[in-house]
Each structure stands twice: as structure tokens, then as C-alpha cells.
């Protein structure tokens, strides 16, 4: 096998004090929503906001003196970039990170802030990786692969050691799968220490590269996803070998399920997760027949989500849950109408949080106006009561 339990234990000793030993917590709200006892491994609390520090720290600690002097290079548009940059700087090693040209400025600035020299090249991750390998050959740099490296896999596996310490009576682990390094490392640990614990991988529906590889199918992935941290086309060969050997099943979840996971973690567990970091919770919500009533560990493996995206996810979830009510009304254009509508909404207990009043363009008649309301409500029953109250005032109401 590419990685053994001894490798993972050695990695744990090697990165001790360099990587945070994160807690595993339970949230009553998450347990209730999932119908299971869920232990959340909070690796979003790492300095770079993600589990990637584990593998990067272990791999860099194994460099020879010559490799340290020459420096390292990596390709990443996200968490691996920051992890390599941070731990290289801590060790006094020069690091170069190649990022695709489309990488958001905030990620570039964070990576540079950890001490790396950032090179922007390529329109895709694959093109950026090709350029990184070219620079490694030209400059004699050591390439630090994000997942297809035995030392990186062993480092990521330290997460499973900690989860089993925190929750020794587990029934299952659910690990998000991008290139496969984390699930591979954790599968090695579980198989050696607790073979009765069932290990599952989870991918988002548009990027099922690992599931396809394990099934012997051609890889076909693509499209926008909120789980960009696991949106991978080329999975690691070492992880594929480990997952095949241990018979790991990879589940898939929808974009909507990932959004539900993010919202549940924010509201229920009071913790911020990026899309990939919420994939495990999304799987528990999506497969109740597998996980109901069981004791499950899953990592919140990253918390680097754009605040605007987080805000949109939370609002979309409120709309789906019926806690935000969007109404359209065609109203007479005369004094007192707005006041009457506001009074009726208030009488039914609603809280108007946004108003759009359009006279010139959207209204069907010069004598009318179009009103759009966003109203905060407790639940669907209260929403129905507000609509009924408005209709009692002879307003024509359309839900948006």
C-alpha cells in the first residue's frame, strides 16, 4: 500500500505543534436535522482555514537539505496554496505557487500574505499544473502535490486518528473527496484501527471523478459548483489504489444539498463552512437510509467561503424553508395604500425587510403600481396567514 498506519502515526508526531489539533463537536440542531449523532471535526479552525495544512506540513518536513535550499513549488487555486505557503515560510523555505489566471484576488493576496511568490498562468487548473511542473524542472524545485503524494496522504490521515480518539464508538466516517488524499489517508487509519467503521467518500454531482474512476468509467465532470474545493477532474492514482483496496463507496450530493449543509452548520453548529467543508453533512441529509440513528464523524474540512456567497446561501435557504416570503402585488396608485398593506402585514406578525415600489415601467396601468415585498416570517403557516390578510383587503397577491 502507498500509505500505512505507521506512516500516519509518524506524520502525526512530525506535525505536532505545527498544525492545530482541532476539536470534534456535536450540535443538537445538526443531530436533530440529520437524525443521527454527528461529530463535526472542525478543521476549518486551522490557520489557513482548511485541513490542507496537515499534508503540506508533513511533506515539507520530509524535504532533504538540498531540497529545502532549492525551494518548493505547488499548483493550487485555494487551500493547498495557502497551506504550502504558510508551512514553507515557517520552515524558512522559499515557495512558489502557480495559480490559474481566474483565481480571485483575495486568494492571491492570502497566499502571498503567507510568504509565497505567486505566479498566474493558465486558463485552467490543468494548464496551471503544467506550468508548475515546467518551472520545477527548470529551477530544480520540489513539486508538492495536493493529493497524489504518500506523505501528503499520511498527513491528511492524521484527521482520522483524532476523530477516533474523540469519538471511539463511531459507526461511520464521511469524507469529502476532491483528489482523494484525505479520504485515502483516513481510510487507511480506519481499516487498521477500527475496521468495523464504514468509510464513505462524498462528491458533488457535477464532479464525480473518483466515483467514475472506481467504477471503471470514463471521467466526465464540469459545470459551476459551490463546492469548488472538491471540483476535481484528475484524481490521484495513489488514492484510487487505496480506495479500491479498502472498498470505499463514494456518494454523490446535489448543489442544493451542499447549500443546506452550509446553512445548517452556520445556524445549527455556529460554524462557517465552504461548500467542500459542508459536503459530509450534505451526504448525511441526503442518505437518511444509510445514516439515520448512527454515530457519524465528518470533517468541516474548510471554512474559506466568500462572504457574499455565504449570505446568498443563507437567504436562499430561508426562502426554501418558508422563512422569507416574497410577494408581488398590483396596487391602486393612491394615498394610503402602502400604509394599509404594511398594517395588514404587521397584524399577521410579518416583518417587512425589503420594498420595491415601481410606477413607471412594470405597472400594467398608469393608474396602478407594482409592489414587491420581502417579508420575514416564522414559518409557512404565518406566510399563508399574511397572504390571506392581504387578500381580505381585496389585493391580488402573487408569490415570487
Order of alpha helices (4+ residues) and beta strands (2+ residues): alpha-beta-alpha-beta-alpha-alpha-beta-alpha-beta-alpha-beta-alpha-beta-alpha-beta-alpha-beta-alpha-alpha-beta-alpha-alpha-alpha-beta-alpha-beta-alpha-beta-beta-alpha-beta
